[in-house]
Amino acid sequence: MKNYETVFILTPVLSEAQIKEAVGKYVDLIKGKGAKIVSEENWGLKKLAYPIQKKSTGFYNLIEFTAENGQLIADLELALKRDEKILRFLTVKLDKHAVAWAKTRRENLKAKAKAKA
């Protein structure tokens, strides 16, 4: 199994329900192709470094997953390209060091969330 993460930016004009629907669509696509979701994060509305399609902000989302074959990546990226709600996306194959770093980052986020509660 290979580890991947996909970050995509949704257009800022969407409602909360539309954002959840769009993210759910890609999670279902990944699961439907036999991959396992490791982590899913909503980073919220952030300012873009430069305007994209005349928009200066966007909703960032991260999905980490494990998959057997590269065909899933091709199918996922084709779906992301066709979606008008997606401003930008990037899929990266993680090496062992990146997987360890991502696990540590997730644990730190959980610890911070518990400390706030």
Summary of the structure (lengths in Angstrom):
residues: 117
radius of gyration: 14.8
end to end distance: 35.4
largest distance: 41.3
contacts: 315
relative contact order: 0.25
helix: 43%
strand: 41%
